[in-house]
């Protein structure tokens, strides 16, 4: 049985943590895997906006300089309360609202462990176009 969810009665805590399982991402495994492909100085064919140098993530700025980026992230599942786990009931508007809340938590990274519906990727692209502090994604497949 699913209880009715009254948005007007959401607590401040719930507004900031809806479907976001907080926690820092452990990136050591990703670093070692990415180092194998990205950290090669002699590969002139490779053009990527991020890299790992000395086990530190860096992103490329508009002026082609590189800057360190600390990974502060959250996990995001595909399930939504009141729906079956694989139902993909999350709307683009909900994703946009959640991305704003994620940024307000001072996180800059989202980890998703599976493919999300197109609304996720559309909302992420829209969010990142409008904000200077981008949200980055670690994507499992």
Secondary structure, 3 states (H helix, E strand, C coil): CCCCCCHHHCCHHHHHHCCEECCCCCCHHHHHHHHHHHCCCCCCCCCCCEEEECCEEEEECCCCCEEECCCCEEEECCCCCCCCCCCCCCCHHHHHHHHHHHHHCCCCEEEECCCCCHHHHHHHHHHHHHCCCCCEEEECC
